[in-house]
């Protein structure tokens, strides 16, 4: 009976710690995206618009837009179709 109670307490403890780590990871991810990724994405968008205004630098502007997409979601997993 004591072993069962001890295992139950450990299970509850691990569930609570797992939830805390998951929440802390989500908060850290959000702050990273707001502090670093969002300003970089805005800068890439502005640079893309400026580069697309010239005829020769349109490919570089498109590359800036693709980089902006990565900055908006840097933790996206690769999905194979």
Residue pairs with C-beta under 8 A, 6 or more apart in sequence:
29 75
33 72
33 74
37 71
37 72
37 74
38 71
38 72
40 71
41 68
41 71
41 72
44 64
44 65
44 67
44 68
44 71
45 64
45 65
45 68
47 61
47 64
48 61
48 62
48 63
48 64
48 65
48 68
49 61
50 61
51 57
51 58
51 60
51 61
51 64
52 58
52 61
52 62
